[in-house]
Every structure is written in C-alpha cells, then in structure tokens.
Amino acid sequence: MEFKFKEPHKETREAMAKVASGENPYLNDRNNSFEKNCQKKVKEITGHEYCKITSSGNNSIFIALSAIEGSVIIPDQGGWNGFKQIANYLNKEIITLKTDLGLINTDYLNEMDIPKNSALIFTSFAGYSANQDTKSISKYCKNNGITTIEDASAGIGDEKQELGNGNLSDIIIASTGSPKIINVGSGGFISSNKPEIFENTKLPQKLSKTNEIICSGIDKELDFVKSNLEQTINATNILKKHINNTFHASKRGVNVIIQHDKPKDIIWKVKKELPINHHAFITKCPNYNRLKEKGLVIEVKNLDYSSLKKENLDKIIEVVNNQL
C-alpha cells in the first residue's frame, strides 16, 4: 500500500490550467475577477468585512504584524517559526507565552505585564494537533485590549465555528500553499473587521500581490474547504483513538503526535512500512512548529483525501502500534 501526498482537487487543477492558458472569463471585466470571488468567499467563511488575497501565508503574517503598534505575544511551542522571524524583522518586541503543550491558557497571560496595543498570534491547532480554546482566548484578549491574530491555515472551514471565526479572532491569516486545507501550492489571505489593518499596511500589501492563476485555484478550493477539514479531523480522531501515548488525545487536530523517548529509532522503520509517493507524512519532535516533547508525528494533513480511507488508517494504526 502506497500513500499519496495531498494534491489540489482535480477541479482546482483544471481551473488553474485554463487561466494559465489564457482562458480567463474575467480578462476584460473590470468589475469581476477570481481575486474578488476569493475575497467574497473568505469573508463569508470568516465573517470578516475586509479581506486581502496575498502571495503567501508568511506575507499575510507580515501584513498583520506590520499593523501592530505594541508587542507581539508568541506561544512557546506549537506555533509557526515565521511568527518570531517576521516579528524580529519588523523590530517588534517579542513576548514568549508559556503554554500547556502549545495550548494557550489565559491564566498565563494574566500573569504577564503586557504593553498596550499588543497582539497575540497563534495557530488554530497547537502544533496542528489540538484545537485552541478560541472562545476563552477571545474573551480575555477583548477584555484586556490585546489584538488576536489567528493563523487558520489548518483550521479554516471549521463546521463548529470555533476556528477561523471572525467573531472570535480580530485578524485571521492563512496560507493556501501545499499541503494546507486550502491547497493551491501558493498564496494566502488576511481578513479582519478592522479597516485600519489594511489602511496602515498598504506597502506590504502592494508587495504581496498574487495573480489570477493562483486566485482561480483558491476560488475553487474554497468550495471544498469544509469537507477538506472535516475529513482530515475525522481521520485524525480515528488514529488518536487507536494509537497509544498520543498527546492531546481528546482534542481535535490534523496530525497525531505520539510520545516516544527515541523517535529516531523507529521513524525509519515506520516510513519504510508506510511509503508515500513523494515528500513525507511521518516526522518527529521536538519541533517548535509541533511540540518541544520527543515524539513521532503522523502528519494526517499531508495526506491526500484518497489516502484517508479505512484501510489506510488501519495500516497506519497497525504499523505504528507495532513499533511502540
């Protein structure tokens, strides 16, 4: 059995190919474009009033952090390396927040001296493995004047409306690169109800423009986003239920992190028995983007939806449990 790395949907690839070959129905239409279609759909999904399609997730982060006047609060693990790198580039003061294995606990925020006009930036899923309590985060931050920036690259399209929800997060950013939930290979977006976010960041927005080929792909992938996320979470839940020693076993996520003192000793064996056509879906910790703990990671989010069938999941469970 060979696993398949995630690809954009067939309809997405076809739409992008048509635009790339010059078949753009909006080519001479000043009032409509694939970019405008994307903006409309993102606004509908997030509930935000304003949206900008960007050339990458990191450029979306750059725009968001450029709009912040105060410090940038970053989780101590389970985030994204780009948070710190971009904040440093922008000469922002960085405050590292202690977490519960990547999960944000507002009690820890309450213990800190946070300057005015600061922002908390976090991912929808801590380390891709556990959904954040966005309701408690939102409530605390709104009451204390902290702007919330949610990287919803892995959480956009949440049926429960806990993740990627504009009523909870002030700014939502996402990558639409590979192998994200909106999987186009490039691009991203930023949305907010605050017009000043966009009014005060015109230069980075100008430098982060994308093209109609990418926008045509995002436009089509947005039609599948809820199903994409649901399938990924459901598959992850099954693996967590049947594999021992998983972190955040009761939480929703898009990967499975398994505690193991010597992950290097088993990772090559697992990879050998679970081959994939290209790239990888078995990685290891410690890793800031996942957890600081030692462990093996099954990147369910990296798998094509055709590889999330019962027989595929049963094989993963069998192979991993045999090595633990």
N, C-alpha and C positions, 0 to 999 in steps of 0.2 A: 504493500500500500504506500503510495506516494502522496504527500500533502501538497497543496497548491498555495503559493503566496498570493495574497489578495490583489486582485485587479479591479479597475473600474468596471462598472456594469457594461455589458455589450452595447446597450443603448447610448451610454455615455461616450464610449469609444467611437461609435458611429456618428454621433452628433459633432464631436470634435473633428473628426476626419472630414466631414462635409464643410465645416467652416474653414479648415486648413486648406481645402481645395478651392476655396472661393465661393462656396455656396452659403453665403450669409444672408438670410432673409431681411436683415436689418441694415444691410450695407449702405443704402441710400435713404435711410429713415432716421431723421434727426430726433424724433420723439421716442424711439424704442431701440432697445439693444439687449443683448444677452446679459450685460452687466446690470442693467436696470431690472431685468427679470430676477436676477440673483438677489439684488438688494431687496426687492419686494418679498421674495420668499424668506430671506433671512429675517426680515422684520416680522413676518407672520410667525415664524418659529420661535424667535426670541421674545417677541412682544415689545421690542425696542422701536423707537420712532426714527432713529437715524442709523445708517449703515454705510460702510465703505468696503468694497472688494479690494483686496491687496494682492501683492505678488507672492507673499509667503506668510506663514504663521509668525515668524520672527519679526517681520516688518509690521505685523499687526501689534505685536508686543511693543515694538519701538514707538509706534504712534501712541499707544496707550500710556506708556511710561513718560513720553515726552510731555504729556498733558498734566502730569502730576507735579505739583509745586513742592510738596513735602518729601518725607522719606518713603522708601519702598520696603514693605514688610514681606519677607520671603520665608516659606516653610523650611525647616532644617533638613527635610528629606521628602521624597515623594512628589517633587515639583518638576521643574524643567530647567536645565542648565542655562538656557537662554535668558531666564529671568535675571539672574545675577550678572551675566555677561553684558546684557544690554543696559541694566541699571548702572553698572560700573562705567560703561562707555558714555552714558549721559551724566556722569558725575553725581548720581543720586546717592544719598546716604542709604545704606542697606541695613535693615534690622532683621536679624535672623530669629525666627519664631520657633520655639520648641513645639514639637507636635507629638501626638500619640501614634507613632509609626506612620507618620505622614498625615494623619487626620488632625485637622485644626480644632483645637479646644479653646473656646473663648475665655476660659479661666486663665490661660497662659497670656492671652492678650491683656487681660485685666491687670496682670502683674507688671506690665511694662509701661515705661514712660514714652508715649508715642507723640511726636510733634504734630502740630496742626497740619491739615491738608495732605496727610499721608495716605498711602494706598496699600491694601493687602492684595497680593497677586497669588493665585493658587490654581491648581488643576481640578477639574470636575471630579476625577478619581485620584485619590492619593496613590502615587506610583502606578497608576492605571488599575489598581486592584481594589479600591474601596471608595464608594461614593462619599463625598463630603456632606456634612450636615449644613447645607446651604441656608436653610431657614434660620438656624441659630447664628450662623456667621453673619447673615444679612441683618438680623435684628440687632446684634451687638454693634456692628460697624455703623449702621444708620444712627444708632443712639449716641455714638461716640465720634461722629464726623470723619470716619475712615471710608475712603472710596474702595469698593470691592471690584477687582478685576478677575474674572473667571476665564481661564483657558479651557474652553469647551471643545477642544479638538476631538476628544474621545467621548464627550457627553452630550453633544448636540443632538436634538431629536428625542429627548427623554419623554416617554409617554407619561411618566409620573409627574413631569414638570418640576422636578426638583433640581435638575441640572440644566444649564443653558437657558435659564429662565430670567428674562429681563426685569421681572418684578422683584427678583431677589438680588441679582448682581447688577451693579451700576454700569459696568463695561463687560462685554463678552467678546472674547477673541477666539479665533480658531485657525488652524492650518487645514488646508484641503489637499495637502501633499500625500504621498504614499507612506504608509498604508492606513490613512486616517478613515474615520467614519464617512466623511465626505471625501472620497478617494479619487482625485483627479491627477495627482502627480506633481501639482504645483498650486500656488495660490493660497488665499486665506481671506479672512474678513474681520472687521471690528464693528461692533454695534453698541449703541447707548441711547438713553433718553436725554443725555446732556449735550446740547448743541455746542457748548464751549469746548468739548473734547475735540471736535472737528474744526471749530473756528480757530483754535490756538495751535493746530498742528498741520497747517496747510503745506509746509515744505516737505515734511516726511511723507505726507500723503501723495504729493506730486512725485516723489522719488519711488513710490511703492505701487505705481500703476501696473495693472496686468493687461491682458489682451482678450479679444473676443473669443479666441480659441479656448483658452482656459475658462472663461466665463460660460461658454456654451456647455462645457463639461460640468462645472459647478451647478449650473442651472438644472441639468438633467439628474445629477447625483442627489440633489436636494429632494427630488421626488421619491428617492429610496431611503432617505436618511433614518426615518423612524424604524423601518423594517431592519435596516442595517444594524442599528444599535440594539434593537430587541433580540435579534438572532445572536449577536455577539455576547450579550449579557446572559441569555438563556444557556448558551453553550458553556460559558464560564461557571455559571451556577452548578451545572451538572458535574463539571470537573472538581469544583471545590467540595461538593457533597461526597465524592467517592475517592478523593486523594487525601492521604493523611498529612498532618502537620502543615496545613496551609495558613498563611497569615490572613487576617480579615475574612475568615471563612463564612461569616454570616452577612457580609456586605456585598452589595452589587459591584461588579467590576468588569473589566475587559481583558484581564490577564489573571494568572494564578501564580502566586509567589509561595514556594514551598520551602520551609525551614530545613536547612541542611548545613552541617558544620564544614563539610568538604565538597562543595558543589563541583569543583574541578574534577574530582574523582569519578563523577557519574555523568557529567554533561556530555562527554563524547560518546558514551555508551547509549544515552538516550537519543542523541542526534542520529547515531547510526541506525537505530531501530525505528526512528521516525523521520525518514528522509523527506525533504521538500524540494520542489523543482528549482528554486533559487532563493537567495537571501536566507533568512533563518527565522524560526519561531521559538527556539529554545535559547535562552540567555541566562545570565547569572547575576547575583548580587554579592557584595554590596555595590550599589549604584545610586547616585543621588536622584536620578530620574525614577528610580523604583524605591528601594529601601536600603538603609545602611546595614541591615542584618545580612548574614550569609544565607544564601539560598539559591534554588533553581527556579527559573521563571518560564512559564508556558505563555507565550505571547499570543493568546487567542485572537486578539485584534489584528494580528498579521496574516491570519489565515483567510483564504477565500471562502465565501459562504458555501461553496460546494464541498468544502472540507470540514464543515461543521455538522455533518450527518452523524447519526447514532454510531455507526460502525467506526467512524474516525475517532469520535470521542472515547468509545470503548477501548480502542487501541492505545490511545494516549494514557488512559487510566491504567491499563494493564502494564504497559512498559514502565511508566513512572513508579508505580507501586512496587514493581519487581526490583527496582534499583534503590528504594528507600530502606 
